[in-house]
Amino acid sequence: MHGEYKVPGGKLVVVDLEERDGRIADFHLAGDFFLEPDDALDDIDAAVNGLPIEADVAAIAAAVRSALPSGAQLLGFTPEAVGTAVRRALVTAPGWRDFDWEIVHDKPVSPRMNLALDEVLTGRVGDGRRRPTLRIWEWDENAVVIGSFQSLRNEVDPDGAAKHGFDVVRRISGGGAMLMGANSIVTYSLYVPASLVAGLTFADSYAFLDDWVLQALRALGIDATYQPLNDIASPQGKIGGAAQKRLANGGVLHHATLSYDMDGEVMTEVLRIGREKLSDKGTTSAAKRVDPLRRQTGLPREAIIAKLEETFSNLYGAVPGHITDDEYAEAEALVESKFATDAWLRRVP
């Protein structure tokens, strides 16, 4: 059995093992990480050998940590990363390169259509009717997109939204509200089979699915990091956040919004951002929590999107693709039956 796990912002951890009488056997760790002293590698191998195949990430990490010699240095990986790679090996999780990827960057559509397309394309990947896909959103109006479980009246000031021309819509994934001003953010969605994130905890899958974005942002000169659970940040502030939805048919939606430009005053007038939420972030201003890409790079939005597409293609061999007429039609029907309805918008009043 073979498993791999790329530590977000770190190194690749590779494990090979066998299963014998319900226990891990012939275990070997490899990767492009750094480890001192050299013979600590043998200690890690010995610690994992003999563990029951049911051992979870925490149990494997504890065994590795207890076997390390005093003063051992693990650079670019952790005992938990070893545990994750082991779990992925035991469930035979495929890697990114085991799939044929498509990148879609099509015409602008309404925010409601973007949300409907997320549900349709996730379902089709889960059913095997579409290749795993990265889609870059384009939209033709301003909108506030609230999370599936957020209270409409608690999150959005209707007077502020009307004043600044923001429609309000609800998505199928959880998480917080997104202020989607025209040409002021970069939003993308990944539609992947559940097998890609097999063996990962739900929390770890966030960083795993966005590691390529960190690489793209670093190529633009941004010291990007991932902050659990779902924030992409730099030393200057938060850049964006991610959210997920997993469908019963095995399709996984992972989408993220990165701030390109922003008006902090508009944000505070449209969104009801409570003082408690801001206080636990160590700031008193919503505007100061977000550090847009335009300020950090000086680049046009199109250039940043081009770097995202280039990075994803180079890493995973993705090719350009398009949404089909049939997929658009299915999404349009879903807008009418769900995303444009008051019942959906106010499902949490």
C-alpha positions as CSV (number, residue, x, y, z in Angstrom):
1,M,0.0,0.0,0.0
2,H,1.2,3.5,-0.9
3,G,0.1,6.8,0.6
4,E,1.2,10.4,0.0
5,Y,0.4,13.6,1.9
6,K,1.6,17.1,0.9
7,V,1.9,19.1,4.1
8,P,0.2,22.5,3.4
9,G,3.1,25.0,3.2
10,G,5.5,22.1,3.9
11,K,6.9,19.0,2.4
12,L,5.7,15.7,0.8
13,V,5.3,12.7,3.1
14,V,5.3,9.3,1.4
15,V,4.7,6.0,3.1
16,D,4.7,2.4,1.8
17,L,3.4,-0.4,4.0
18,E,1.7,-3.8,4.0
19,E,-1.1,-5.2,6.2
20,R,-0.5,-8.4,8.0
21,D,-2.8,-10.0,10.5
22,G,-4.6,-6.8,11.1
23,R,-1.4,-4.8,11.7
24,I,0.9,-2.5,9.7
25,A,4.0,-4.3,8.4
26,D,7.0,-3.5,6.3
27,F,6.4,0.2,6.9
28,H,8.8,2.8,5.3
29,L,8.7,6.5,5.4
30,A,10.1,8.7,2.7
31,G,9.7,12.3,1.4
32,D,11.5,15.6,0.7
33,F,11.3,16.7,4.3
34,F,14.3,17.3,6.6
35,L,15.0,15.1,9.7
36,E,17.7,15.2,12.3
37,P,19.3,13.0,13.3
38,D,19.3,10.7,10.3
39,D,18.6,7.5,12.2
40,A,15.4,9.0,13.5
41,L,13.9,7.7,10.3
42,D,14.5,4.2,11.5
43,D,12.8,5.1,14.8
44,I,9.7,6.3,13.0
45,D,9.5,3.2,10.9
46,A,9.8,1.0,13.9
47,A,7.1,3.0,15.8
48,V,4.6,2.5,13.0
49,N,5.3,-1.1,12.3
50,G,3.0,-3.3,14.3
51,L,0.3,-0.7,14.9
52,P,-3.3,-1.9,14.3
53,I,-4.6,-1.0,10.9
54,E,-7.5,0.8,12.6
55,A,-5.1,3.2,14.3
56,D,-6.2,6.8,13.6
57,V,-4.0,9.8,12.9
58,A,-3.7,10.8,16.5
59,A,-2.7,7.3,17.6
60,I,-0.1,7.0,14.8
61,A,1.3,10.5,15.6
62,A,1.5,9.6,19.3
63,A,3.5,6.5,18.5
64,V,5.9,8.4,16.3
65,R,6.4,11.2,18.8
66,S,7.1,8.8,21.6
67,A,9.7,7.0,19.5
68,L,11.7,10.1,18.5
69,P,15.0,10.6,20.2
70,S,15.4,13.6,22.4
71,G,16.2,16.8,20.4
72,A,15.0,15.3,17.1
73,Q,14.1,18.0,14.5
74,L,11.3,17.5,12.0
75,L,11.3,20.2,9.4
76,G,8.5,20.4,6.8
77,F,6.4,17.7,8.4
78,T,5.0,16.5,11.7
79,P,4.1,13.2,13.3
80,E,0.5,14.0,12.4
81,A,1.5,14.2,8.7
82,V,2.9,10.7,9.0
83,G,-0.4,9.6,10.4
84,T,-2.3,11.2,7.6
85,A,-0.2,9.5,5.0
86,V,-0.7,6.2,6.6
87,R,-4.4,6.6,6.7
88,R,-4.5,7.6,3.1
89,A,-2.4,4.5,2.2
90,L,-4.8,2.2,4.2
91,V,-7.8,3.5,2.3
92,T,-5.9,3.6,-1.0
93,A,-6.6,7.3,-1.5
94,P,-5.6,8.5,-5.0
95,G,-3.4,11.6,-5.5
96,W,-4.1,14.7,-7.5
97,R,-2.3,13.3,-10.6
98,D,-4.4,10.2,-10.6
99,F,-7.3,12.3,-12.0
100,D,-7.8,14.1,-15.4
101,W,-8.5,17.7,-14.4
102,E,-10.3,20.4,-16.2
103,I,-10.2,24.2,-15.7
104,V,-13.3,26.2,-16.4
105,H,-13.3,30.0,-16.7
106,D,-16.5,30.8,-18.6
107,K,-18.8,33.8,-19.1
108,P,-20.1,35.9,-16.3
109,V,-23.4,34.7,-14.8
110,S,-25.5,35.9,-11.9
111,P,-24.5,35.0,-8.3
112,R,-27.5,32.7,-8.1
113,M,-26.3,30.8,-11.3
114,N,-22.8,30.5,-9.8
115,L,-24.3,28.9,-6.7
116,A,-26.5,26.6,-8.8
117,L,-23.6,25.6,-10.9
118,D,-21.7,24.6,-7.8
119,E,-24.4,22.2,-6.8
120,V,-24.8,20.8,-10.4
121,L,-21.1,20.3,-11.1
122,T,-20.4,18.8,-7.7
123,G,-23.2,16.3,-8.3
124,R,-21.9,15.5,-11.8
125,V,-18.4,14.8,-10.5
126,G,-19.8,12.6,-7.8
127,D,-21.9,10.7,-10.4
128,G,-18.9,10.3,-12.7
129,R,-20.5,12.4,-15.5
130,R,-17.8,15.2,-15.3
131,R,-14.1,15.2,-14.7
132,P,-12.8,16.8,-11.5
133,T,-12.8,20.5,-12.2
134,L,-11.5,23.8,-11.1
135,R,-13.9,26.6,-11.9
136,I,-13.1,30.3,-11.7
137,W,-16.3,32.3,-11.0
138,E,-17.3,35.4,-13.0
139,W,-20.5,37.3,-12.1
140,D,-22.5,40.2,-13.5
141,E,-23.8,41.9,-10.3
142,N,-22.9,42.7,-6.7
143,A,-24.1,40.2,-4.1
144,V,-23.7,39.1,-0.5
145,V,-23.4,35.3,-0.3
146,I,-24.3,33.9,3.1
147,G,-23.4,30.5,4.4
148,S,-26.0,27.7,4.5
149,F,-26.5,27.9,8.2
150,Q,-26.3,31.6,8.8
151,S,-29.2,33.8,10.0
152,L,-30.2,36.2,7.3
153,R,-31.3,39.0,9.6
154,N,-28.2,38.5,11.8
155,E,-25.7,38.7,9.0
156,V,-27.0,41.3,6.5
157,D,-28.2,44.8,7.0
158,P,-31.0,45.1,4.3
159,D,-30.8,48.9,4.2
160,G,-27.0,48.8,3.7
161,A,-27.3,46.1,1.0
162,A,-30.0,48.1,-0.9
163,K,-28.0,51.3,-0.6
164,H,-24.9,49.8,-2.1
165,G,-26.7,47.6,-4.7
166,F,-26.0,44.2,-3.2
167,D,-28.3,41.3,-3.8
168,V,-28.5,38.6,-1.1
169,V,-28.2,34.9,-1.8
170,R,-27.5,31.7,0.2
171,R,-25.1,29.0,-0.8
172,I,-25.1,25.2,0.0
173,S,-21.9,25.2,2.0
174,G,-21.4,26.5,5.6
175,G,-19.1,29.2,6.7
176,G,-19.4,33.0,6.8
177,A,-20.8,35.7,4.5
178,M,-18.9,36.8,1.4
179,L,-19.2,40.3,0.0
180,M,-19.0,39.8,-3.8
181,G,-18.4,43.2,-5.3
182,A,-17.9,43.3,-9.0
183,N,-14.2,42.7,-9.9
184,S,-13.2,43.0,-6.2
185,I,-12.7,39.3,-5.4
186,V,-11.4,36.1,-6.9
187,T,-13.6,33.1,-6.3
188,Y,-13.0,29.5,-7.4
189,S,-14.6,26.2,-6.8
190,L,-13.1,22.7,-6.9
191,Y,-15.4,19.8,-7.7
192,V,-13.7,16.6,-6.6
193,P,-14.5,12.9,-5.8
194,A,-14.5,12.1,-2.2
195,S,-11.7,9.6,-2.8
196,L,-9.2,12.5,-3.3
197,V,-9.6,13.5,0.4
198,A,-10.0,9.9,1.8
199,G,-8.0,9.4,5.0
200,L,-8.0,13.1,5.8
201,T,-9.9,14.7,8.6
202,F,-12.5,17.2,7.5
203,A,-10.4,20.0,8.9
204,D,-7.2,18.7,7.1
205,S,-9.0,18.5,3.8
206,Y,-9.4,22.2,3.7
207,A,-5.7,22.9,3.8
208,F,-5.0,19.9,1.5
209,L,-7.4,21.2,-1.2
210,D,-6.0,24.8,-1.1
211,D,-2.2,24.0,-0.9
212,W,-1.9,24.8,-4.7
213,V,-3.3,28.3,-4.0
214,L,-0.6,28.9,-1.4
215,Q,2.0,28.0,-4.1
216,A,0.4,30.3,-6.6
217,L,0.3,33.2,-4.2
218,R,3.9,32.7,-3.1
219,A,4.9,32.8,-6.8
220,L,3.3,36.3,-6.8
221,G,5.5,37.3,-3.9
222,I,2.9,36.8,-1.1
223,D,3.9,35.0,2.0
224,A,0.7,33.0,2.1
225,T,-0.2,30.5,4.8
226,Y,-3.2,28.5,5.8
227,Q,-4.8,29.2,9.2
228,P,-7.2,26.6,10.5
229,L,-10.0,26.0,9.9
230,N,-10.5,27.8,6.6
231,D,-8.5,31.0,6.3
232,I,-5.9,31.9,3.7
233,A,-3.7,34.7,5.2
234,S,-0.4,36.6,5.0
235,P,1.6,38.5,7.6
236,Q,-0.4,41.6,6.5
237,G,-3.8,40.1,7.2
238,K,-6.5,37.7,6.0
239,I,-6.7,37.2,2.2
240,G,-9.7,34.9,2.0
241,G,-11.6,31.9,3.3
242,A,-12.9,28.5,2.1
243,A,-16.0,26.4,2.6
244,Q,-17.1,22.9,1.7
245,K,-20.1,20.8,1.0
246,R,-20.1,17.0,0.6
247,L,-22.9,15.3,-1.3
248,A,-24.3,11.9,-0.7
249,N,-23.2,10.7,-4.1
250,G,-19.5,11.2,-3.3
251,G,-19.1,14.7,-4.8
252,V,-17.1,17.2,-2.8
253,L,-17.5,21.0,-3.3
254,H,-14.6,23.1,-2.0
255,H,-14.7,26.8,-2.9
256,A,-12.8,29.8,-1.7
257,T,-13.0,33.5,-2.0
258,L,-9.9,35.7,-2.1
259,S,-10.2,39.5,-1.6
260,Y,-8.7,41.4,-4.5
261,D,-9.9,44.9,-3.6
262,M,-12.3,46.1,-1.0
263,D,-14.1,49.1,0.6
264,G,-14.1,48.6,4.3
265,E,-16.8,51.1,4.9
266,V,-19.2,49.3,2.5
267,M,-18.4,46.0,4.2
268,T,-19.4,47.3,7.6
269,E,-22.6,48.9,6.2
270,V,-23.8,45.8,4.4
271,L,-22.7,43.0,6.8
272,R,-23.7,42.9,10.5
273,I,-20.2,42.0,11.7
274,G,-20.5,41.7,15.5
275,R,-17.9,43.0,17.9
276,E,-17.5,39.5,19.5
277,K,-16.5,38.0,16.1
278,L,-14.0,40.8,15.5
279,S,-12.6,40.7,19.1
280,D,-11.5,37.1,18.8
281,K,-9.5,38.0,15.7
282,G,-7.6,40.6,17.7
283,T,-8.9,43.6,15.7
284,T,-11.6,46.3,16.1
285,S,-12.1,46.9,12.4
286,A,-13.6,44.5,9.8
287,A,-11.6,46.4,7.1
288,K,-8.3,45.6,8.9
289,R,-9.0,41.9,8.9
290,V,-8.7,41.6,5.2
291,D,-5.6,42.5,3.1
292,P,-6.5,42.5,-0.6
293,L,-4.4,41.0,-3.3
294,R,-4.3,44.2,-5.3
295,R,-2.5,46.0,-2.5
296,Q,0.0,43.2,-2.0
297,T,0.8,42.5,-5.6
298,G,-0.1,45.7,-7.6
299,L,-1.4,43.3,-10.3
300,P,-4.7,43.4,-12.2
301,R,-7.2,40.8,-11.1
302,E,-6.9,39.0,-14.5
303,A,-3.1,38.5,-13.9
304,I,-3.8,36.9,-10.5
305,I,-6.4,34.6,-12.0
306,A,-3.9,33.7,-14.8
307,K,-1.3,32.7,-12.2
308,L,-3.9,30.5,-10.3
309,E,-4.8,28.7,-13.6
310,E,-1.1,28.3,-14.6
311,T,-0.1,26.9,-11.2
312,F,-3.0,24.4,-11.1
313,S,-2.3,23.3,-14.6
314,N,1.4,22.8,-14.0
315,L,0.9,20.9,-10.8
316,Y,-1.9,18.6,-11.9
317,G,-1.9,18.5,-15.7
318,A,-5.3,20.3,-16.0
319,V,-6.6,21.3,-19.4
320,P,-9.1,24.0,-20.4
321,G,-12.7,23.1,-20.4
322,H,-16.2,24.6,-20.5
323,I,-19.6,24.2,-18.9
324,T,-21.9,22.4,-21.2
325,D,-25.3,23.6,-22.4
326,D,-26.9,20.8,-20.5
327,E,-25.1,21.8,-17.3
328,Y,-26.2,25.4,-17.8
329,A,-29.8,24.3,-18.3
330,E,-29.8,22.1,-15.2
331,A,-28.4,25.1,-13.2
332,E,-31.0,27.5,-14.6
333,A,-33.7,25.1,-13.4
334,L,-32.1,24.9,-10.0
335,V,-32.1,28.7,-9.7
336,E,-35.8,28.8,-10.3
337,S,-36.6,25.9,-8.0
338,K,-34.2,26.8,-5.2
339,F,-31.7,29.6,-5.2
340,A,-34.1,32.3,-6.3
341,T,-36.8,31.3,-3.8
342,D,-37.6,33.2,-0.6
343,A,-37.9,29.8,1.1
344,W,-34.2,29.0,0.4
345,L,-33.0,32.5,1.3
346,R,-34.9,32.6,4.6
347,R,-34.4,28.9,5.5
348,V,-32.6,30.4,8.6
349,P,-34.5,33.7,9.2
